[in-house]
């Protein structure tokens, strides 16, 4: 998983999902700005936190091919 800030849209980020060989698996465009992410692969959930507001966001990643 790689977190990428969208240059033209300050409040949005992309999460790129890659396999162990470096091949792209999926890409998510999050609807909120997050600075940090963590992934629960067992439950297929991505968590993101906004470091300014300290809000925690939860995203379902079950359709992302992981």
Gaussian input, Z-matrix of N, CA and C with variables (Angstrom, degrees):
# hf/3-21g

backbone

0 1
 N
 C     1     B1
 C     2     B2     1     A1
 N     3     B3     2     A2     1     D1
 C     4     B4     3     A3     2     D2
 C     5     B5     4     A4     3     D3
 N     6     B6     5     A5     4     D4
 C     7     B7     6     A6     5     D5
 C     8     B8     7     A7     6     D6
 N     9     B9     8     A8     7     D7
 C    10    B10     9     A9     8     D8
 C    11    B11    10    A10     9     D9
 N    12    B12    11    A11    10    D10
 C    13    B13    12    A12    11    D11
 C    14    B14    13    A13    12    D12
 N    15    B15    14    A14    13    D13
 C    16    B16    15    A15    14    D14
 C    17    B17    16    A16    15    D15
 N    18    B18    17    A17    16    D16
 C    19    B19    18    A18    17    D17
 C    20    B20    19    A19    18    D18
 N    21    B21    20    A20    19    D19
 C    22    B22    21    A21    20    D20
 C    23    B23    22    A22    21    D21
 N    24    B24    23    A23    22    D22
 C    25    B25    24    A24    23    D23
 C    26    B26    25    A25    24    D24
 N    27    B27    26    A26    25    D25
 C    28    B28    27    A27    26    D26
 C    29    B29    28    A28    27    D27
 N    30    B30    29    A29    28    D28
 C    31    B31    30    A30    29    D29
 C    32    B32    31    A31    30    D30
 N    33    B33    32    A32    31    D31
 C    34    B34    33    A33    32    D32
 C    35    B35    34    A34    33    D33
 N    36    B36    35    A35    34    D34
 C    37    B37    36    A36    35    D35
 C    38    B38    37    A37    36    D36
 N    39    B39    38    A38    37    D37
 C    40    B40    39    A39    38    D38
 C    41    B41    40    A40    39    D39
 N    42    B42    41    A41    40    D40
 C    43    B43    42    A42    41    D41
 C    44    B44    43    A43    42    D42
 N    45    B45    44    A44    43    D43
 C    46    B46    45    A45    44    D44
 C    47    B47    46    A46    45    D45
 N    48    B48    47    A47    46    D46
 C    49    B49    48    A48    47    D47
 C    50    B50    49    A49    48    D48
 N    51    B51    50    A50    49    D49
 C    52    B52    51    A51    50    D50
 C    53    B53    52    A52    51    D51
 N    54    B54    53    A53    52    D52
 C    55    B55    54    A54    53    D53
 C    56    B56    55    A55    54    D54
 N    57    B57    56    A56    55    D55
 C    58    B58    57    A57    56    D56
 C    59    B59    58    A58    57    D57
 N    60    B60    59    A59    58    D58
 C    61    B61    60    A60    59    D59
 C    62    B62    61    A61    60    D60
 N    63    B63    62    A62    61    D61
 C    64    B64    63    A63    62    D62
 C    65    B65    64    A64    63    D63
 N    66    B66    65    A65    64    D64
 C    67    B67    66    A66    65    D65
 C    68    B68    67    A67    66    D66
 N    69    B69    68    A68    67    D67
 C    70    B70    69    A69    68    D68
 C    71    B71    70    A70    69    D69
 N    72    B72    71    A71    70    D70
 C    73    B73    72    A72    71    D71
 C    74    B74    73    A73    72    D72
 N    75    B75    74    A74    73    D73
 C    76    B76    75    A75    74    D74
 C    77    B77    76    A76    75    D75
 N    78    B78    77    A77    76    D76
 C    79    B79    78    A78    77    D77
 C    80    B80    79    A79    78    D78
 N    81    B81    80    A80    79    D79
 C    82    B82    81    A81    80    D80
 C    83    B83    82    A82    81    D81
 N    84    B84    83    A83    82    D82
 C    85    B85    84    A84    83    D83
 C    86    B86    85    A85    84    D84
 N    87    B87    86    A86    85    D85
 C    88    B88    87    A87    86    D86
 C    89    B89    88    A88    87    D87
 N    90    B90    89    A89    88    D88
 C    91    B91    90    A90    89    D89
 C    92    B92    91    A91    90    D90
 N    93    B93    92    A92    91    D91
 C    94    B94    93    A93    92    D92
 C    95    B95    94    A94    93    D93
 N    96    B96    95    A95    94    D94
 C    97    B97    96    A96    95    D95
 C    98    B98    97    A97    96    D96
 N    99    B99    98    A98    97    D97
 C   100   B100    99    A99    98    D98
 C   101   B101   100   A100    99    D99
 N   102   B102   101   A101   100   D100
 C   103   B103   102   A102   101   D101
 C   104   B104   103   A103   102   D102
 N   105   B105   104   A104   103   D103
 C   106   B106   105   A105   104   D104
 C   107   B107   106   A106   105   D105
 N   108   B108   107   A107   106   D106
 C   109   B109   108   A108   107   D107
 C   110   B110   109   A109   108   D108
 N   111   B111   110   A110   109   D109
 C   112   B112   111   A111   110   D110
 C   113   B113   112   A112   111   D111
 N   114   B114   113   A113   112   D112
 C   115   B115   114   A114   113   D113
 C   116   B116   115   A115   114   D114
 N   117   B117   116   A116   115   D115
 C   118   B118   117   A117   116   D116
 C   119   B119   118   A118   117   D117
 N   120   B120   119   A119   118   D118
 C   121   B121   120   A120   119   D119
 C   122   B122   121   A121   120   D120
 N   123   B123   122   A122   121   D121
 C   124   B124   123   A123   122   D122
 C   125   B125   124   A124   123   D123
 N   126   B126   125   A125   124   D124
 C   127   B127   126   A126   125   D125
 C   128   B128   127   A127   126   D126
 N   129   B129   128   A128   127   D127
 C   130   B130   129   A129   128   D128
 C   131   B131   130   A130   129   D129
 N   132   B132   131   A131   130   D130
 C   133   B133   132   A132   131   D131
 C   134   B134   133   A133   132   D132
 N   135   B135   134   A134   133   D133
 C   136   B136   135   A135   134   D134
 C   137   B137   136   A136   135   D135
 N   138   B138   137   A137   136   D136
 C   139   B139   138   A138   137   D137
 C   140   B140   139   A139   138   D138
 N   141   B141   140   A140   139   D139
 C   142   B142   141   A141   140   D140
 C   143   B143   142   A142   141   D141
 N   144   B144   143   A143   142   D142
 C   145   B145   144   A144   143   D143
 C   146   B146   145   A145   144   D144
 N   147   B147   146   A146   145   D145
 C   148   B148   147   A147   146   D146
 C   149   B149   148   A148   147   D147
 N   150   B150   149   A149   148   D148
 C   151   B151   150   A150   149   D149
 C   152   B152   151   A151   150   D150
 N   153   B153   152   A152   151   D151
 C   154   B154   153   A153   152   D152
 C   155   B155   154   A154   153   D153
 N   156   B156   155   A155   154   D154
 C   157   B157   156   A156   155   D155
 C   158   B158   157   A157   156   D156
 N   159   B159   158   A158   157   D157
 C   160   B160   159   A159   158   D158
 C   161   B161   160   A160   159   D159
 N   162   B162   161   A161   160   D160
 C   163   B163   162   A162   161   D161
 C   164   B164   163   A163   162   D162
 N   165   B165   164   A164   163   D163
 C   166   B166   165   A165   164   D164
 C   167   B167   166   A166   165   D165
 N   168   B168   167   A167   166   D166
 C   169   B169   168   A168   167   D167
 C   170   B170   169   A169   168   D168
 N   171   B171   170   A170   169   D169
 C   172   B172   171   A171   170   D170
 C   173   B173   172   A172   171   D171
 N   174   B174   173   A173   172   D172
 C   175   B175   174   A174   173   D173
 C   176   B176   175   A175   174   D174
 N   177   B177   176   A176   175   D175
 C   178   B178   177   A177   176   D176
 C   179   B179   178   A178   177   D177
 N   180   B180   179   A179   178   D178
 C   181   B181   180   A180   179   D179
 C   182   B182   181   A181   180   D180
 N   183   B183   182   A182   181   D181
 C   184   B184   183   A183   182   D182
 C   185   B185   184   A184   183   D183
 N   186   B186   185   A185   184   D184
 C   187   B187   186   A186   185   D185
 C   188   B188   187   A187   186   D186
 N   189   B189   188   A188   187   D187
 C   190   B190   189   A189   188   D188
 C   191   B191   190   A190   189   D189
 N   192   B192   191   A191   190   D190
 C   193   B193   192   A192   191   D191
 C   194   B194   193   A193   192   D192
 N   195   B195   194   A194   193   D193
 C   196   B196   195   A195   194   D194
 C   197   B197   196   A196   195   D195

   B1=1.4475
   B2=1.5171
   B3=1.3226
   B4=1.4604
   B5=1.5232
   B6=1.3092
   B7=1.4587
   B8=1.5189
   B9=1.3283
   B10=1.4571
   B11=1.5211
   B12=1.3293
   B13=1.4627
   B14=1.5176
   B15=1.3368
   B16=1.4561
   B17=1.5185
   B18=1.3010
   B19=1.4593
   B20=1.5331
   B21=1.3244
   B22=1.4651
   B23=1.5265
   B24=1.3106
   B25=1.4659
   B26=1.5126
   B27=1.3167
   B28=1.4570
   B29=1.5324
   B30=1.3049
   B31=1.4541
   B32=1.5296
   B33=1.3212
   B34=1.4588
   B35=1.5281
   B36=1.3076
   B37=1.4614
   B38=1.5220
   B39=1.3181
   B40=1.4607
   B41=1.5167
   B42=1.3012
   B43=1.4549
   B44=1.5206
   B45=1.3246
   B46=1.4606
   B47=1.5258
   B48=1.3213
   B49=1.4586
   B50=1.5180
   B51=1.3206
   B52=1.4660
   B53=1.5247
   B54=1.3351
   B55=1.4604
   B56=1.5282
   B57=1.3256
   B58=1.4713
   B59=1.5272
   B60=1.3257
   B61=1.4639
   B62=1.5281
   B63=1.3146
   B64=1.4547
   B65=1.5129
   B66=1.3227
   B67=1.4608
   B68=1.5317
   B69=1.3381
   B70=1.4653
   B71=1.5250
   B72=1.3207
   B73=1.4576
   B74=1.5199
   B75=1.3272
   B76=1.4563
   B77=1.5270
   B78=1.3315
   B79=1.4673
   B80=1.5154
   B81=1.3264
   B82=1.4569
   B83=1.5172
   B84=1.3144
   B85=1.4614
   B86=1.5155
   B87=1.3126
   B88=1.4576
   B89=1.5208
   B90=1.3043
   B91=1.4597
   B92=1.5262
   B93=1.3086
   B94=1.4606
   B95=1.5167
   B96=1.3288
   B97=1.4618
   B98=1.5227
   B99=1.3136
   B100=1.4602
   B101=1.5156
   B102=1.3050
   B103=1.4670
   B104=1.5284
   B105=1.3192
   B106=1.4602
   B107=1.5234
   B108=1.3245
   B109=1.4615
   B110=1.5156
   B111=1.3125
   B112=1.4534
   B113=1.5280
   B114=1.3201
   B115=1.4585
   B116=1.5172
   B117=1.3152
   B118=1.4538
   B119=1.5251
   B120=1.3428
   B121=1.4650
   B122=1.5239
   B123=1.3130
   B124=1.4613
   B125=1.5276
   B126=1.3306
   B127=1.4642
   B128=1.5297
   B129=1.3423
   B130=1.4741
   B131=1.5307
   B132=1.3338
   B133=1.4593
   B134=1.5257
   B135=1.3267
   B136=1.4568
   B137=1.5238
   B138=1.3145
   B139=1.4599
   B140=1.5176
   B141=1.3079
   B142=1.4538
   B143=1.5118
   B144=1.3315
   B145=1.4587
   B146=1.5154
   B147=1.3122
   B148=1.4528
   B149=1.5227
   B150=1.3192
   B151=1.4557
   B152=1.5275
   B153=1.3158
   B154=1.4620
   B155=1.5262
   B156=1.3348
   B157=1.4627
   B158=1.5294
   B159=1.3275
   B160=1.4627
   B161=1.5289
   B162=1.3361
   B163=1.4655
   B164=1.5212
   B165=1.3084
   B166=1.4567
   B167=1.5175
   B168=1.3380
   B169=1.4576
   B170=1.5208
   B171=1.3262
   B172=1.4582
   B173=1.5198
   B174=1.3473
   B175=1.4608
   B176=1.5169
   B177=1.3133
   B178=1.4563
   B179=1.5224
   B180=1.3223
   B181=1.4605
   B182=1.5306
   B183=1.3157
   B184=1.4560
   B185=1.5261
   B186=1.3122
   B187=1.4656
   B188=1.5325
   B189=1.3105
   B190=1.4717
   B191=1.5205
   B192=1.2898
   B193=1.4583
   B194=1.5169
   B195=1.3225
   B196=1.4703
   B197=1.5141
   A1=108.46
   A2=116.05
   A3=121.93
   A4=108.89
   A5=116.36
   A6=122.70
   A7=108.39
   A8=116.66
   A9=121.51
   A10=109.20
   A11=117.46
   A12=121.47
   A13=109.48
   A14=116.64
   A15=121.59
   A16=107.47
   A17=117.10
   A18=122.66
   A19=113.65
   A20=117.12
   A21=120.60
   A22=113.63
   A23=116.86
   A24=120.74
   A25=108.20
   A26=116.40
   A27=122.85
   A28=113.63
   A29=117.01
   A30=120.37
   A31=114.08
   A32=118.43
   A33=119.95
   A34=110.59
   A35=114.47
   A36=120.90
   A37=109.16
   A38=115.27
   A39=122.52
   A40=108.20
   A41=115.52
   A42=121.93
   A43=106.40
   A44=116.09
   A45=121.79
   A46=107.62
   A47=115.68
   A48=121.13
   A49=107.49
   A50=115.66
   A51=121.87
   A52=109.16
   A53=116.08
   A54=119.02
   A55=109.85
   A56=116.52
   A57=121.10
   A58=112.53
   A59=117.64
   A60=121.03
   A61=112.31
   A62=117.46
   A63=121.22
   A64=114.71
   A65=116.91
   A66=120.83
   A67=110.38
   A68=117.15
   A69=119.15
   A70=111.60
   A71=116.15
   A72=122.51
   A73=110.08
   A74=116.09
   A75=120.40
   A76=109.43
   A77=115.30
   A78=121.23
   A79=107.89
   A80=116.06
   A81=122.12
   A82=108.83
   A83=116.85
   A84=121.28
   A85=105.61
   A86=116.36
   A87=120.69
   A88=110.42
   A89=115.53
   A90=120.93
   A91=113.26
   A92=116.77
   A93=121.61
   A94=109.14
   A95=115.38
   A96=119.94
   A97=109.26
   A98=115.87
   A99=121.90
   A100=108.27
   A101=115.47
   A102=121.30
   A103=110.88
   A104=116.44
   A105=121.86
   A106=109.50
   A107=115.73
   A108=120.50
   A109=110.07
   A110=114.81
   A111=122.49
   A112=106.33
   A113=116.48
   A114=120.91
   A115=110.19
   A116=115.45
   A117=123.48
   A118=106.32
   A119=116.75
   A120=120.51
   A121=112.51
   A122=117.22
   A123=120.16
   A124=111.02
   A125=116.82
   A126=121.49
   A127=112.94
   A128=115.97
   A129=122.95
   A130=112.27
   A131=113.71
   A132=121.50
   A133=109.13
   A134=115.37
   A135=122.07
   A136=107.12
   A137=116.58
   A138=122.16
   A139=108.18
   A140=116.02
   A141=121.35
   A142=109.62
   A143=116.40
   A144=120.34
   A145=110.10
   A146=115.31
   A147=122.61
   A148=105.98
   A149=117.03
   A150=120.15
   A151=113.93
   A152=118.13
   A153=121.05
   A154=110.34
   A155=116.63
   A156=120.37
   A157=112.41
   A158=116.89
   A159=124.37
   A160=112.29
   A161=116.32
   A162=120.82
   A163=109.86
   A164=116.22
   A165=123.23
   A166=108.29
   A167=116.52
   A168=122.10
   A169=109.05
   A170=115.79
   A171=122.56
   A172=108.66
   A173=116.76
   A174=122.27
   A175=110.51
   A176=116.08
   A177=123.01
   A178=108.10
   A179=117.19
   A180=121.17
   A181=111.67
   A182=116.49
   A183=120.41
   A184=113.17
   A185=118.17
   A186=121.93
   A187=112.55
   A188=118.27
   A189=121.76
   A190=113.92
   A191=118.54
   A192=120.15
   A193=115.10
   A194=117.33
   A195=118.97
   A196=110.96
   D1=133.87
   D2=178.21
   D3=-131.06
   D4=133.33
   D5=-179.95
   D6=-97.64
   D7=130.72
   D8=-175.04
   D9=-133.98
   D10=124.69
   D11=176.38
   D12=-78.75
   D13=131.30
   D14=176.38
   D15=-78.67
   D16=118.89
   D17=-171.66
   D18=-59.35
   D19=-44.02
   D20=-175.62
   D21=-84.29
   D22=-11.03
   D23=-178.42
   D24=-127.30
   D25=92.54
   D26=-171.58
   D27=-58.64
   D28=-30.79
   D29=-174.97
   D30=-91.82
   D31=4.63
   D32=-178.60
   D33=-124.73
   D34=154.05
   D35=178.20
   D36=-137.70
   D37=159.49
   D38=173.19
   D39=-110.71
   D40=146.33
   D41=171.16
   D42=-116.59
   D43=119.32
   D44=178.73
   D45=-98.78
   D46=127.64
   D47=178.45
   D48=-104.88
   D49=123.32
   D50=-179.10
   D51=-125.55
   D52=153.59
   D53=177.72
   D54=-86.46
   D55=-179.59
   D56=-176.26
   D57=-66.22
   D58=-17.61
   D59=178.20
   D60=-93.68
   D61=2.42
   D62=179.27
   D63=87.56
   D64=8.91
   D65=179.74
   D66=-85.12
   D67=137.84
   D68=179.06
   D69=-66.94
   D70=137.90
   D71=178.08
   D72=-109.73
   D73=-45.75
   D74=-177.41
   D75=-163.19
   D76=165.36
   D77=175.85
   D78=-137.47
   D79=134.12
   D80=176.96
   D81=-116.24
   D82=137.03
   D83=170.26
   D84=-106.77
   D85=111.88
   D86=-177.10
   D87=-78.75
   D88=147.02
   D89=-177.45
   D90=-84.86
   D91=-2.42
   D92=179.24
   D93=-137.24
   D94=154.60
   D95=177.81
   D96=-76.58
   D97=128.08
   D98=171.84
   D99=-129.86
   D100=149.47
   D101=-179.45
   D102=-103.22
   D103=-31.49
   D104=-177.51
   D105=-130.44
   D106=147.47
   D107=176.29
   D108=-132.06
   D109=156.83
   D110=168.37
   D111=-145.21
   D112=154.44
   D113=-173.41
   D114=-127.02
   D115=133.63
   D116=171.46
   D117=-104.35
   D118=93.89
   D119=-176.07
   D120=-69.92
   D121=-27.91
   D122=179.38
   D123=-65.06
   D124=-42.43
   D125=-179.57
   D126=-98.98
   D127=1.81
   D128=178.31
   D129=54.86
   D130=55.08
   D131=-179.49
   D132=-131.96
   D133=136.24
   D134=173.36
   D135=-109.36
   D136=132.10
   D137=176.45
   D138=-110.82
   D139=137.79
   D140=176.35
   D141=-129.79
   D142=144.88
   D143=178.78
   D144=-124.64
   D145=137.82
   D146=174.40
   D147=-91.41
   D148=119.06
   D149=-174.66
   D150=-73.98
   D151=-17.51
   D152=178.98
   D153=-83.79
   D154=-53.88
   D155=-178.04
   D156=-87.01
   D157=-13.43
   D158=-177.30
   D159=61.92
   D160=26.84
   D161=174.77
   D162=-80.41
   D163=143.65
   D164=176.68
   D165=-109.74
   D166=130.87
   D167=-179.32
   D168=-119.20
   D169=145.35
   D170=-177.89
   D171=-120.10
   D172=131.10
   D173=-179.73
   D174=-126.30
   D175=134.09
   D176=175.45
   D177=-78.22
   D178=121.96
   D179=179.97
   D180=-115.53
   D181=21.19
   D182=-176.80
   D183=-65.79
   D184=-21.54
   D185=179.87
   D186=-94.45
   D187=10.63
   D188=-173.23
   D189=-95.07
   D190=3.72
   D191=175.87
   D192=79.55
   D193=24.14
   D194=177.15
   D195=-105.52

